[in-house]
Amino acid sequence: MHNAKLINLNLVIITESRTFVTEMKTASSMGILNRLFGRFLKLSSDDRIDLTKVFPKIKGLYEEDTPDPKPVERVIEMSHDDSPVYETISTGLGIFYVLDKGSHYSFLQNRDLSTTITLEKLHEIALNNLTEQVLDKTQLNGDPADIMMLVNGGNFEATMILVDRLWSQVERLFNDQICIALPARDLLFISGRNNPVGRESLRAAVRKAFDSQDLEGALVRHIYARENNQWILIETV
């Protein structure tokens, strides 16, 4: 066993092009934020976003070829302005942006974007906040000859797929191209792509997660490989 330290309310929301499930469930980056726009982004006379508390979140994107693995009954339709801000990261996965309000996270909406706060700037800020708050708390448990599990507190395990410098370290640990499974927001499993034992352990981890009646924050049944700093779907369990 290795231990490596490394530097419910569900709604189905339908937008014009995507269906996804939302869950309604902080070292700051003051330097970069102050240079870009100051600490607060003023949205209206009564509403301001503290940019030091904006984080990325990985969510599932579900279409006919990648259906929701844990479908829920309640479906609502939203306008573009009211829909959460997101961008696709890989087949079945999207990056969303949330504001940490202490007791819960709220999704930023397309109406919150402007010429001042673009999607590109929002991504830069959120990723910087994530790295500063979570990276030093992130650990890998398990055996690189089989499978390892990334842990960092229960909210951002899956989201760590966005931190490129983390994965360069992980690849050296496995001495192989890596592949991952992320069946839920707090579950991220890793194996070597060319390791048949590890690959089968990944499949078993996905099956176990989705067979559980207690699974929260379900994402996807897919396995992804890392190629040229991108996550490529290679298998569905």
Secondary structure as the mmCIF struct_conf table of DSSP 4:
data_model
#
loop_
_struct_conf.conf_type_id
_struct_conf.id
_struct_conf.beg_label_comp_id
_struct_conf.beg_label_asym_id
_struct_conf.beg_label_seq_id
_struct_conf.end_label_comp_id
_struct_conf.end_label_asym_id
_struct_conf.end_label_seq_id
STRN STRN1 HIS A 2 LEU A 6
STRN STRN2 ASN A 10 ILE A 14
BEND BEND1 GLU A 16 SER A 17
STRN STRN3 THR A 19 GLU A 23
HELX_RH_AL_P HELX_RH_AL_P1 MET A 30 LEU A 36
TURN_TY1_P TURN_TY1_P1 PHE A 37 PHE A 37
BEND BEND2 ARG A 39 ARG A 39
STRN STRN4 PHE A 40 LYS A 42
BEND BEND3 SER A 44 ASP A 46
STRN STRN5 ARG A 48 ASP A 50
HELX_RH_3T_P HELX_RH_3T_P1 LEU A 51 LYS A 53
STRN STRN6 VAL A 54 TYR A 62
STRN STRN7 GLU A 63 GLU A 63
TURN_TY1_P TURN_TY1_P2 GLU A 64 ASP A 65
STRN STRN8 THR A 66 THR A 66
BEND BEND4 PRO A 69 LYS A 70
BEND BEND5 GLU A 73 GLU A 73
STRN STRN9 VAL A 75 GLU A 77
TURN_TY1_P TURN_TY1_P3 HIS A 80 ASP A 82
BEND BEND6 SER A 83 SER A 83
STRN STRN10 PRO A 84 PRO A 84
HELX_LH_PP_P HELX_LH_PP_P1 VAL A 85 VAL A 85
STRN STRN11 TYR A 86 SER A 90
TURN_TY1_P TURN_TY1_P4 THR A 91 GLY A 92
STRN STRN12 LEU A 93 ASP A 100
BEND BEND7 GLY A 102 SER A 103
STRN STRN13 TYR A 105 PHE A 107
STRN STRN14 GLN A 109 GLN A 109
HELX_RH_3T_P HELX_RH_3T_P2 ASN A 110 ASP A 112
BEND BEND8 THR A 115 ILE A 117
HELX_RH_AL_P HELX_RH_AL_P2 LEU A 119 VAL A 134
HELX_RH_3T_P HELX_RH_3T_P3 LEU A 135 LYS A 137
STRN STRN15 THR A 138 GLY A 142
TURN_TY1_P TURN_TY1_P5 PRO A 144 ALA A 145
BEND BEND9 ASP A 146 ASP A 146
STRN STRN16 MET A 148 VAL A 151
BEND BEND10 ASN A 152 PHE A 156
TURN_TY1_P TURN_TY1_P6 GLU A 157 GLU A 157
HELX_RH_3T_P HELX_RH_3T_P4 ALA A 158 LEU A 162
HELX_RH_AL_P HELX_RH_AL_P3 ASP A 164 PHE A 174
TURN_TY1_P TURN_TY1_P7 ASN A 175 ASN A 175
BEND BEND11 ASP A 176 ASP A 176
STRN STRN17 ILE A 178 ALA A 184
TURN_TY1_P TURN_TY1_P8 ARG A 185 ASP A 186
STRN STRN18 LEU A 187 GLY A 192
TURN_TY1_P TURN_TY1_P9 ARG A 193 ASN A 194
HELX_RH_AL_P HELX_RH_AL_P4 PRO A 196 ASP A 211
TURN_TY1_P TURN_TY1_P10 GLN A 213 ASP A 214
BEND BEND12 GLY A 217 GLY A 217
STRN STRN19 ALA A 218 ALA A 218
BEND BEND13 ARG A 221 ARG A 221
STRN STRN20 HIS A 222 GLU A 227
TURN_TY1_P TURN_TY1_P11 ASN A 228 ASN A 229
STRN STRN21 GLN A 230 THR A 236
#
